[in-house]
Amino acid sequence: MRLFTVSTLLLVLVFFGSGLALQIQCYQCEEMTHDCSTPDFIVNCTVNVQDMCQKEVLVKEDGIHYRKSCASSGACLIASSGYQQFCTGKLNSVCITCCNTPLCNGPRQKKRPPPSAGVALSATWLPVFSLYVLLSSALC
């Protein structure tokens, strides 16, 4: 019976806890000639509205320009698909990308080795797992 109670509580936390306010951080800048991926350009996006980061790379006569911002998923995905034909890497090229992890519109990351076979607890699941362990030990 105790195991059923703990399991039920855990499921309730997982399913209903996912409705918590979500906020992402992105880099934000307008028409910069350098990749504005420093702490000075980090912003907190609007909670539960701007759920993605957007990055625009424009190739102009005087060099590469960057625009970075927070965006709603709908607006970002529409913009990126609309400009896909103009993303050539040549003069007057416009490339728009969208991503949904913190600060993902920063500089391109070097390829990382594949993750290990072990299970890593993300920051999202750690409190749920900790509560499960605590309740399991308390009820046994």
C-alpha distance (Angstrom), angle and dihedral (degrees) to the residues before:
residue distance angle dihedral
M1 . . .
R2 3.80 . .
L3 3.78 91.3 .
F4 3.82 89.9 51.8
T5 3.82 90.6 51.3
V6 3.80 93.2 49.2
S7 3.81 92.0 45.9
T8 3.79 92.0 48.9
L9 3.80 91.9 49.2
L10 3.78 90.6 49.4
L11 3.81 92.2 51.4
V12 3.80 91.4 48.9
L13 3.80 90.7 51.9
V14 3.78 92.9 48.3
F15 3.80 97.3 47.7
F16 3.78 100.6 36.2
G17 3.80 95.2 32.5
S18 3.79 89.4 63.0
G19 3.82 88.6 72.7
L20 3.79 91.1 71.7
A21 3.78 117.6 122.1
L22 3.78 111.3 -83.6
Q23 3.78 122.5 -153.3
I24 3.76 127.5 -179.1
Q25 3.79 129.2 -164.3
C26 3.80 121.3 -136.9
Y27 3.76 139.1 172.6
Q28 3.80 112.9 -102.6
C29 3.80 128.5 -163.8
E30 3.81 140.0 133.1
E31 3.80 125.9 -129.4
M32 3.79 96.7 -25.3
T33 3.79 120.1 170.9
H34 3.78 90.5 -148.4
D35 3.79 128.4 56.1
C36 3.82 99.4 -94.5
S37 3.79 96.0 -148.1
T38 3.79 100.9 134.2
P39 3.82 129.6 111.4
D40 3.83 90.2 -100.1
F41 3.81 89.6 70.0
I42 3.84 99.0 47.9
V43 3.80 115.2 117.1
N44 3.80 135.1 177.6
C45 3.78 110.0 -119.6
T46 3.80 123.2 -135.3
V47 3.80 109.1 -79.1
N48 3.82 114.8 -104.7
V49 3.82 91.8 -8.2
Q50 3.78 108.1 66.0
D51 3.78 101.0 44.7
M52 3.80 99.4 158.0
C53 3.77 140.7 52.5
Q54 3.80 119.7 -128.1
K55 3.78 128.6 -155.2
E56 3.80 125.4 -169.7
V57 3.78 121.1 -169.0
L58 3.80 114.6 -167.2
V59 3.81 123.5 -171.7
K60 3.81 109.8 -148.6
E61 3.79 134.2 168.0
D62 3.80 91.6 -95.9
G63 3.81 94.1 48.6
I64 3.79 141.2 -85.9
H65 3.81 118.5 -24.3
Y66 3.81 126.5 -163.8
R67 3.78 133.1 -151.5
K68 3.78 118.2 -176.5
S69 3.77 129.9 177.5
C70 3.78 150.3 141.1
A71 3.80 114.5 -87.8
S72 3.76 143.0 177.1
S73 3.79 112.2 -106.4
G74 3.80 93.0 -118.4
A75 3.80 95.7 51.2
C76 3.79 93.9 43.0
L77 3.79 95.7 48.6
I78 3.81 92.1 47.2
A79 3.81 91.6 49.3
S80 3.80 94.1 46.8
S81 3.79 93.4 49.0
G82 3.82 91.7 44.7
Y83 3.81 92.5 54.6
Q84 3.81 96.6 40.7
Q85 3.81 91.8 102.0
F86 3.83 90.2 55.1
C87 3.82 94.4 52.4
T88 3.79 99.1 99.9
G89 3.80 103.3 129.1
K90 3.81 88.8 -124.3
L91 3.81 129.8 108.2
N92 3.84 111.6 -52.1
S93 3.80 90.9 16.4
V94 3.81 117.3 152.1
C95 3.80 119.4 -164.8
I96 3.81 120.5 -177.2
T97 3.78 121.9 -171.8
C98 3.80 131.9 -178.7
C99 3.79 129.4 -156.3
N100 3.79 136.6 168.9
T101 3.79 109.3 -147.4
P102 3.81 126.0 90.5
L103 3.81 113.8 -75.6
C104 3.80 91.2 -7.9
N105 3.82 91.7 143.1
G106 3.78 89.9 69.1
P107 3.79 127.1 100.0
R108 3.79 118.8 -37.7
Q109 3.75 110.1 -85.2
K110 3.76 121.0 -127.5
K111 3.77 112.5 -115.5
R112 3.77 111.3 -87.6
P113 3.76 125.5 -147.3
P114 3.81 114.2 -98.9
P115 3.80 114.8 -83.8
S116 3.78 117.8 -95.3
A117 3.77 121.1 -99.8
G118 3.82 90.3 -110.0
V119 3.79 120.3 101.5
A120 3.79 114.0 -109.7
L121 3.79 120.2 -160.5
S122 3.77 111.8 -133.9
A123 3.80 121.0 -141.2
T124 3.82 87.9 -103.2
W125 3.79 95.3 57.9
L126 3.81 99.0 36.3
P127 3.85 95.7 81.9
V128 3.82 91.3 46.9
F129 3.80 91.9 48.7
S130 3.82 91.3 46.3
L131 3.79 90.9 51.3
Y132 3.80 90.7 49.1
V133 3.82 91.6 52.0
L134 3.81 91.3 46.1
L135 3.80 93.8 49.2
S136 3.79 93.1 43.6
S137 3.79 92.2 54.1
A138 3.82 93.0 43.5
L139 3.80 94.7 51.3
C140 3.80 97.7 44.0
